[in-house]
Amino acid sequence: MDRSRNGPRSPALLDMTISDFRRIALSLEGAEEGSHMGAADFRVGGRIFATLAAQKQGYGNLMLTPEVQAEFVAEAPDIFLPVAGGWGRNGATHLRLAKANEDLAAGALRAAWKIRVEKNRATGKRRKP
């Protein structure tokens, strides 16, 4: 969709872009952008909560728990799907950017961020960037 011809976009109604995903991720308290294996990632306390490792396929990735992943997939299977293999079994989840709106993506990123913050508190460790 060429947004330049469609007037101002309503963030709650239209599909997400990589820039939107990045902006929302970095708006979360303490979030920083880093890089892992050549792909942008988003960290809090030095630990990854989201990535753009599959951006060429149109996905943003969220580091959820398997239980939270199952809830997201059940609620919106056209938007959320587990990453293939062991990463997905451990909660890594694709978010289809073209099918997500900003409100949904912001909620999902906030959930991934919160999970990471809680895990950081539980371990009491901060990984070096």
MODELLER restraints for C-alpha pairs under 7 A, 6 or more apart:
rsr = mdl.restraints
at = mdl.atoms
rsr.add(forms.Gaussian(group=physical.xy_distance, feature=features.Distance(at['CA:11:A'], at['CA:101:A']), mean=6.69, stdev=0.5))
rsr.add(forms.Gaussian(group=physical.xy_distance, feature=features.Distance(at['CA:11:A'], at['CA:102:A']), mean=5.34, stdev=0.5))
rsr.add(forms.Gaussian(group=physical.xy_distance, feature=features.Distance(at['CA:12:A'], at['CA:101:A']), mean=5.40, stdev=0.5))
rsr.add(forms.Gaussian(group=physical.xy_distance, feature=features.Distance(at['CA:12:A'], at['CA:102:A']), mean=5.12, stdev=0.5))
rsr.add(forms.Gaussian(group=physical.xy_distance, feature=features.Distance(at['CA:12:A'], at['CA:103:A']), mean=5.46, stdev=0.5))
rsr.add(forms.Gaussian(group=physical.xy_distance, feature=features.Distance(at['CA:13:A'], at['CA:101:A']), mean=5.62, stdev=0.5))
rsr.add(forms.Gaussian(group=physical.xy_distance, feature=features.Distance(at['CA:14:A'], at['CA:101:A']), mean=5.44, stdev=0.5))
rsr.add(forms.Gaussian(group=physical.xy_distance, feature=features.Distance(at['CA:15:A'], at['CA:97:A']), mean=6.36, stdev=0.5))
rsr.add(forms.Gaussian(group=physical.xy_distance, feature=features.Distance(at['CA:15:A'], at['CA:98:A']), mean=4.74, stdev=0.5))
rsr.add(forms.Gaussian(group=physical.xy_distance, feature=features.Distance(at['CA:15:A'], at['CA:99:A']), mean=5.57, stdev=0.5))
rsr.add(forms.Gaussian(group=physical.xy_distance, feature=features.Distance(at['CA:15:A'], at['CA:100:A']), mean=5.31, stdev=0.5))
rsr.add(forms.Gaussian(group=physical.xy_distance, feature=features.Distance(at['CA:15:A'], at['CA:101:A']), mean=5.05, stdev=0.5))
rsr.add(forms.Gaussian(group=physical.xy_distance, feature=features.Distance(at['CA:16:A'], at['CA:97:A']), mean=4.93, stdev=0.5))
rsr.add(forms.Gaussian(group=physical.xy_distance, feature=features.Distance(at['CA:16:A'], at['CA:98:A']), mean=5.66, stdev=0.5))
rsr.add(forms.Gaussian(group=physical.xy_distance, feature=features.Distance(at['CA:16:A'], at['CA:100:A']), mean=5.86, stdev=0.5))
rsr.add(forms.Gaussian(group=physical.xy_distance, feature=features.Distance(at['CA:16:A'], at['CA:101:A']), mean=5.74, stdev=0.5))
rsr.add(forms.Gaussian(group=physical.xy_distance, feature=features.Distance(at['CA:16:A'], at['CA:102:A']), mean=6.23, stdev=0.5))
rsr.add(forms.Gaussian(group=physical.xy_distance, feature=features.Distance(at['CA:17:A'], at['CA:97:A']), mean=6.19, stdev=0.5))
rsr.add(forms.Gaussian(group=physical.xy_distance, feature=features.Distance(at['CA:24:A'], at['CA:106:A']), mean=6.20, stdev=0.5))
rsr.add(forms.Gaussian(group=physical.xy_distance, feature=features.Distance(at['CA:25:A'], at['CA:31:A']), mean=6.87, stdev=0.5))
rsr.add(forms.Gaussian(group=physical.xy_distance, feature=features.Distance(at['CA:25:A'], at['CA:42:A']), mean=6.68, stdev=0.5))
rsr.add(forms.Gaussian(group=physical.xy_distance, feature=features.Distance(at['CA:25:A'], at['CA:109:A']), mean=6.34, stdev=0.5))
rsr.add(forms.Gaussian(group=physical.xy_distance, feature=features.Distance(at['CA:26:A'], at['CA:32:A']), mean=6.17, stdev=0.5))
rsr.add(forms.Gaussian(group=physical.xy_distance, feature=features.Distance(at['CA:30:A'], at['CA:44:A']), mean=5.57, stdev=0.5))
rsr.add(forms.Gaussian(group=physical.xy_distance, feature=features.Distance(at['CA:31:A'], at['CA:42:A']), mean=6.40, stdev=0.5))
rsr.add(forms.Gaussian(group=physical.xy_distance, feature=features.Distance(at['CA:31:A'], at['CA:43:A']), mean=5.42, stdev=0.5))
rsr.add(forms.Gaussian(group=physical.xy_distance, feature=features.Distance(at['CA:31:A'], at['CA:44:A']), mean=4.79, stdev=0.5))
rsr.add(forms.Gaussian(group=physical.xy_distance, feature=features.Distance(at['CA:32:A'], at['CA:42:A']), mean=5.61, stdev=0.5))
rsr.add(forms.Gaussian(group=physical.xy_distance, feature=features.Distance(at['CA:32:A'], at['CA:43:A']), mean=5.27, stdev=0.5))
rsr.add(forms.Gaussian(group=physical.xy_distance, feature=features.Distance(at['CA:32:A'], at['CA:44:A']), mean=6.43, stdev=0.5))
rsr.add(forms.Gaussian(group=physical.xy_distance, feature=features.Distance(at['CA:33:A'], at['CA:40:A']), mean=6.74, stdev=0.5))
rsr.add(forms.Gaussian(group=physical.xy_distance, feature=features.Distance(at['CA:33:A'], at['CA:41:A']), mean=5.69, stdev=0.5))
rsr.add(forms.Gaussian(group=physical.xy_distance, feature=features.Distance(at['CA:33:A'], at['CA:42:A']), mean=4.63, stdev=0.5))
rsr.add(forms.Gaussian(group=physical.xy_distance, feature=features.Distance(at['CA:33:A'], at['CA:43:A']), mean=6.32, stdev=0.5))
rsr.add(forms.Gaussian(group=physical.xy_distance, feature=features.Distance(at['CA:34:A'], at['CA:40:A']), mean=5.83, stdev=0.5))
rsr.add(forms.Gaussian(group=physical.xy_distance, feature=features.Distance(at['CA:34:A'], at['CA:41:A']), mean=5.12, stdev=0.5))
rsr.add(forms.Gaussian(group=physical.xy_distance, feature=features.Distance(at['CA:34:A'], at['CA:42:A']), mean=6.05, stdev=0.5))
rsr.add(forms.Gaussian(group=physical.xy_distance, feature=features.Distance(at['CA:35:A'], at['CA:41:A']), mean=5.27, stdev=0.5))
rsr.add(forms.Gaussian(group=physical.xy_distance, feature=features.Distance(at['CA:39:A'], at['CA:52:A']), mean=6.04, stdev=0.5))
rsr.add(forms.Gaussian(group=physical.xy_distance, feature=features.Distance(at['CA:39:A'], at['CA:53:A']), mean=4.93, stdev=0.5))
rsr.add(forms.Gaussian(group=physical.xy_distance, feature=features.Distance(at['CA:40:A'], at['CA:51:A']), mean=5.78, stdev=0.5))
rsr.add(forms.Gaussian(group=physical.xy_distance, feature=features.Distance(at['CA:40:A'], at['CA:52:A']), mean=5.33, stdev=0.5))
rsr.add(forms.Gaussian(group=physical.xy_distance, feature=features.Distance(at['CA:40:A'], at['CA:53:A']), mean=6.61, stdev=0.5))
rsr.add(forms.Gaussian(group=physical.xy_distance, feature=features.Distance(at['CA:41:A'], at['CA:48:A']), mean=6.47, stdev=0.5))
rsr.add(forms.Gaussian(group=physical.xy_distance, feature=features.Distance(at['CA:41:A'], at['CA:50:A']), mean=5.82, stdev=0.5))
rsr.add(forms.Gaussian(group=physical.xy_distance, feature=features.Distance(at['CA:41:A'], at['CA:51:A']), mean=4.04, stdev=0.5))
rsr.add(forms.Gaussian(group=physical.xy_distance, feature=features.Distance(at['CA:41:A'], at['CA:52:A']), mean=6.15, stdev=0.5))
rsr.add(forms.Gaussian(group=physical.xy_distance, feature=features.Distance(at['CA:42:A'], at['CA:48:A']), mean=5.57, stdev=0.5))
rsr.add(forms.Gaussian(group=physical.xy_distance, feature=features.Distance(at['CA:42:A'], at['CA:49:A']), mean=5.96, stdev=0.5))
rsr.add(forms.Gaussian(group=physical.xy_distance, feature=features.Distance(at['CA:42:A'], at['CA:50:A']), mean=5.20, stdev=0.5))
rsr.add(forms.Gaussian(group=physical.xy_distance, feature=features.Distance(at['CA:42:A'], at['CA:51:A']), mean=5.94, stdev=0.5))
rsr.add(forms.Gaussian(group=physical.xy_distance, feature=features.Distance(at['CA:43:A'], at['CA:49:A']), mean=5.62, stdev=0.5))
rsr.add(forms.Gaussian(group=physical.xy_distance, feature=features.Distance(at['CA:44:A'], at['CA:117:A']), mean=6.83, stdev=0.5))
rsr.add(forms.Gaussian(group=physical.xy_distance, feature=features.Distance(at['CA:45:A'], at['CA:120:A']), mean=6.96, stdev=0.5))
rsr.add(forms.Gaussian(group=physical.xy_distance, feature=features.Distance(at['CA:45:A'], at['CA:126:A']), mean=5.43, stdev=0.5))
rsr.add(forms.Gaussian(group=physical.xy_distance, feature=features.Distance(at['CA:45:A'], at['CA:127:A']), mean=6.85, stdev=0.5))
rsr.add(forms.Gaussian(group=physical.xy_distance, feature=features.Distance(at['CA:46:A'], at['CA:126:A']), mean=5.85, stdev=0.5))
rsr.add(forms.Gaussian(group=physical.xy_distance, feature=features.Distance(at['CA:46:A'], at['CA:127:A']), mean=4.83, stdev=0.5))
rsr.add(forms.Gaussian(group=physical.xy_distance, feature=features.Distance(at['CA:46:A'], at['CA:128:A']), mean=5.82, stdev=0.5))
rsr.add(forms.Gaussian(group=physical.xy_distance, feature=features.Distance(at['CA:46:A'], at['CA:129:A']), mean=5.31, stdev=0.5))
rsr.add(forms.Gaussian(group=physical.xy_distance, feature=features.Distance(at['CA:47:A'], at['CA:127:A']), mean=6.29, stdev=0.5))
rsr.add(forms.Gaussian(group=physical.xy_distance, feature=features.Distance(at['CA:49:A'], at['CA:62:A']), mean=6.17, stdev=0.5))
rsr.add(forms.Gaussian(group=physical.xy_distance, feature=features.Distance(at['CA:49:A'], at['CA:63:A']), mean=5.06, stdev=0.5))
rsr.add(forms.Gaussian(group=physical.xy_distance, feature=features.Distance(at['CA:49:A'], at['CA:112:A']), mean=5.49, stdev=0.5))
rsr.add(forms.Gaussian(group=physical.xy_distance, feature=features.Distance(at['CA:49:A'], at['CA:113:A']), mean=5.47, stdev=0.5))
rsr.add(forms.Gaussian(group=physical.xy_distance, feature=features.Distance(at['CA:49:A'], at['CA:116:A']), mean=5.90, stdev=0.5))
rsr.add(forms.Gaussian(group=physical.xy_distance, feature=features.Distance(at['CA:50:A'], at['CA:61:A']), mean=5.38, stdev=0.5))
rsr.add(forms.Gaussian(group=physical.xy_distance, feature=features.Distance(at['CA:50:A'], at['CA:62:A']), mean=4.46, stdev=0.5))
rsr.add(forms.Gaussian(group=physical.xy_distance, feature=features.Distance(at['CA:50:A'], at['CA:63:A']), mean=5.72, stdev=0.5))
rsr.add(forms.Gaussian(group=physical.xy_distance, feature=features.Distance(at['CA:51:A'], at['CA:60:A']), mean=6.15, stdev=0.5))
rsr.add(forms.Gaussian(group=physical.xy_distance, feature=features.Distance(at['CA:51:A'], at['CA:61:A']), mean=5.03, stdev=0.5))
rsr.add(forms.Gaussian(group=physical.xy_distance, feature=features.Distance(at['CA:51:A'], at['CA:62:A']), mean=6.66, stdev=0.5))
rsr.add(forms.Gaussian(group=physical.xy_distance, feature=features.Distance(at['CA:52:A'], at['CA:60:A']), mean=5.04, stdev=0.5))
rsr.add(forms.Gaussian(group=physical.xy_distance, feature=features.Distance(at['CA:52:A'], at['CA:61:A']), mean=6.09, stdev=0.5))
rsr.add(forms.Gaussian(group=physical.xy_distance, feature=features.Distance(at['CA:54:A'], at['CA:60:A']), mean=6.44, stdev=0.5))
rsr.add(forms.Gaussian(group=physical.xy_distance, feature=features.Distance(at['CA:58:A'], at['CA:96:A']), mean=6.10, stdev=0.5))
rsr.add(forms.Gaussian(group=physical.xy_distance, feature=features.Distance(at['CA:58:A'], at['CA:97:A']), mean=5.90, stdev=0.5))
rsr.add(forms.Gaussian(group=physical.xy_distance, feature=features.Distance(at['CA:59:A'], at['CA:94:A']), mean=5.66, stdev=0.5))
rsr.add(forms.Gaussian(group=physical.xy_distance, feature=features.Distance(at['CA:59:A'], at['CA:95:A']), mean=5.28, stdev=0.5))
rsr.add(forms.Gaussian(group=physical.xy_distance, feature=features.Distance(at['CA:59:A'], at['CA:96:A']), mean=4.84, stdev=0.5))
rsr.add(forms.Gaussian(group=physical.xy_distance, feature=features.Distance(at['CA:59:A'], at['CA:97:A']), mean=5.58, stdev=0.5))
rsr.add(forms.Gaussian(group=physical.xy_distance, feature=features.Distance(at['CA:60:A'], at['CA:94:A']), mean=5.80, stdev=0.5))
rsr.add(forms.Gaussian(group=physical.xy_distance, feature=features.Distance(at['CA:60:A'], at['CA:95:A']), mean=5.14, stdev=0.5))
rsr.add(forms.Gaussian(group=physical.xy_distance, feature=features.Distance(at['CA:60:A'], at['CA:96:A']), mean=6.78, stdev=0.5))
rsr.add(forms.Gaussian(group=physical.xy_distance, feature=features.Distance(at['CA:60:A'], at['CA:97:A']), mean=6.59, stdev=0.5))
rsr.add(forms.Gaussian(group=physical.xy_distance, feature=features.Distance(at['CA:61:A'], at['CA:92:A']), mean=6.77, stdev=0.5))
rsr.add(forms.Gaussian(group=physical.xy_distance, feature=features.Distance(at['CA:61:A'], at['CA:93:A']), mean=5.49, stdev=0.5))
rsr.add(forms.Gaussian(group=physical.xy_distance, feature=features.Distance(at['CA:61:A'], at['CA:94:A']), mean=4.60, stdev=0.5))
rsr.add(forms.Gaussian(group=physical.xy_distance, feature=features.Distance(at['CA:61:A'], at['CA:95:A']), mean=5.95, stdev=0.5))
rsr.add(forms.Gaussian(group=physical.xy_distance, feature=features.Distance(at['CA:62:A'], at['CA:92:A']), mean=5.71, stdev=0.5))
rsr.add(forms.Gaussian(group=physical.xy_distance, feature=features.Distance(at['CA:62:A'], at['CA:93:A']), mean=5.09, stdev=0.5))
rsr.add(forms.Gaussian(group=physical.xy_distance, feature=features.Distance(at['CA:62:A'], at['CA:94:A']), mean=6.42, stdev=0.5))
rsr.add(forms.Gaussian(group=physical.xy_distance, feature=features.Distance(at['CA:62:A'], at['CA:109:A']), mean=6.80, stdev=0.5))
rsr.add(forms.Gaussian(group=physical.xy_distance, feature=features.Distance(at['CA:62:A'], at['CA:112:A']), mean=5.97, stdev=0.5))
rsr.add(forms.Gaussian(group=physical.xy_distance, feature=features.Distance(at['CA:63:A'], at['CA:91:A']), mean=6.01, stdev=0.5))
rsr.add(forms.Gaussian(group=physical.xy_distance, feature=features.Distance(at['CA:63:A'], at['CA:92:A']), mean=4.64, stdev=0.5))
rsr.add(forms.Gaussian(group=physical.xy_distance, feature=features.Distance(at['CA:63:A'], at['CA:93:A']), mean=6.41, stdev=0.5))
rsr.add(forms.Gaussian(group=physical.xy_distance, feature=features.Distance(at['CA:63:A'], at['CA:112:A']), mean=5.60, stdev=0.5))
rsr.add(forms.Gaussian(group=physical.xy_distance, feature=features.Distance(at['CA:64:A'], at['CA:91:A']), mean=4.73, stdev=0.5))
rsr.add(forms.Gaussian(group=physical.xy_distance, feature=features.Distance(at['CA:64:A'], at['CA:92:A']), mean=5.79, stdev=0.5))
rsr.add(forms.Gaussian(group=physical.xy_distance, feature=features.Distance(at['CA:64:A'], at['CA:93:A']), mean=6.85, stdev=0.5))
rsr.add(forms.Gaussian(group=physical.xy_distance, feature=features.Distance(at['CA:64:A'], at['CA:112:A']), mean=5.31, stdev=0.5))
rsr.add(forms.Gaussian(group=physical.xy_distance, feature=features.Distance(at['CA:64:A'], at['CA:115:A']), mean=6.79, stdev=0.5))
rsr.add(forms.Gaussian(group=physical.xy_distance, feature=features.Distance(at['CA:65:A'], at['CA:90:A']), mean=6.49, stdev=0.5))
rsr.add(forms.Gaussian(group=physical.xy_distance, feature=features.Distance(at['CA:65:A'], at['CA:91:A']), mean=4.50, stdev=0.5))
rsr.add(forms.Gaussian(group=physical.xy_distance, feature=features.Distance(at['CA:66:A'], at['CA:89:A']), mean=6.57, stdev=0.5))
rsr.add(forms.Gaussian(group=physical.xy_distance, feature=features.Distance(at['CA:66:A'], at['CA:90:A']), mean=5.61, stdev=0.5))
rsr.add(forms.Gaussian(group=physical.xy_distance, feature=features.Distance(at['CA:66:A'], at['CA:91:A']), mean=4.20, stdev=0.5))
rsr.add(forms.Gaussian(group=physical.xy_distance, feature=features.Distance(at['CA:69:A'], at['CA:91:A']), mean=5.69, stdev=0.5))
rsr.add(forms.Gaussian(group=physical.xy_distance, feature=features.Distance(at['CA:69:A'], at['CA:93:A']), mean=6.59, stdev=0.5))
rsr.add(forms.Gaussian(group=physical.xy_distance, feature=features.Distance(at['CA:72:A'], at['CA:80:A']), mean=6.36, stdev=0.5))
rsr.add(forms.Gaussian(group=physical.xy_distance, feature=features.Distance(at['CA:73:A'], at['CA:80:A']), mean=5.11, stdev=0.5))
rsr.add(forms.Gaussian(group=physical.xy_distance, feature=features.Distance(at['CA:73:A'], at['CA:81:A']), mean=5.89, stdev=0.5))
rsr.add(forms.Gaussian(group=physical.xy_distance, feature=features.Distance(at['CA:79:A'], at['CA:95:A']), mean=5.66, stdev=0.5))
rsr.add(forms.Gaussian(group=physical.xy_distance, feature=features.Distance(at['CA:79:A'], at['CA:96:A']), mean=4.98, stdev=0.5))
rsr.add(forms.Gaussian(group=physical.xy_distance, feature=features.Distance(at['CA:79:A'], at['CA:99:A']), mean=5.86, stdev=0.5))
rsr.add(forms.Gaussian(group=physical.xy_distance, feature=features.Distance(at['CA:79:A'], at['CA:100:A']), mean=6.22, stdev=0.5))
rsr.add(forms.Gaussian(group=physical.xy_distance, feature=features.Distance(at['CA:80:A'], at['CA:93:A']), mean=6.61, stdev=0.5))
rsr.add(forms.Gaussian(group=physical.xy_distance, feature=features.Distance(at['CA:80:A'], at['CA:94:A']), mean=5.64, stdev=0.5))
rsr.add(forms.Gaussian(group=physical.xy_distance, feature=features.Distance(at['CA:80:A'], at['CA:95:A']), mean=4.85, stdev=0.5))
rsr.add(forms.Gaussian(group=physical.xy_distance, feature=features.Distance(at['CA:80:A'], at['CA:96:A']), mean=6.40, stdev=0.5))
rsr.add(forms.Gaussian(group=physical.xy_distance, feature=features.Distance(at['CA:81:A'], at['CA:93:A']), mean=5.68, stdev=0.5))
rsr.add(forms.Gaussian(group=physical.xy_distance, feature=features.Distance(at['CA:81:A'], at['CA:94:A']), mean=5.27, stdev=0.5))
rsr.add(forms.Gaussian(group=physical.xy_distance, feature=features.Distance(at['CA:81:A'], at['CA:95:A']), mean=6.85, stdev=0.5))
rsr.add(forms.Gaussian(group=physical.xy_distance, feature=features.Distance(at['CA:82:A'], at['CA:88:A']), mean=4.70, stdev=0.5))
rsr.add(forms.Gaussian(group=physical.xy_distance, feature=features.Distance(at['CA:82:A'], at['CA:92:A']), mean=6.12, stdev=0.5))
rsr.add(forms.Gaussian(group=physical.xy_distance, feature=features.Distance(at['CA:82:A'], at['CA:93:A']), mean=4.40, stdev=0.5))
rsr.add(forms.Gaussian(group=physical.xy_distance, feature=features.Distance(at['CA:82:A'], at['CA:94:A']), mean=5.91, stdev=0.5))
rsr.add(forms.Gaussian(group=physical.xy_distance, feature=features.Distance(at['CA:83:A'], at['CA:92:A']), mean=5.59, stdev=0.5))
rsr.add(forms.Gaussian(group=physical.xy_distance, feature=features.Distance(at['CA:83:A'], at['CA:93:A']), mean=5.17, stdev=0.5))
rsr.add(forms.Gaussian(group=physical.xy_distance, feature=features.Distance(at['CA:83:A'], at['CA:94:A']), mean=5.82, stdev=0.5))
rsr.add(forms.Gaussian(group=physical.xy_distance, feature=features.Distance(at['CA:120:A'], at['CA:126:A']), mean=6.97, stdev=0.5))
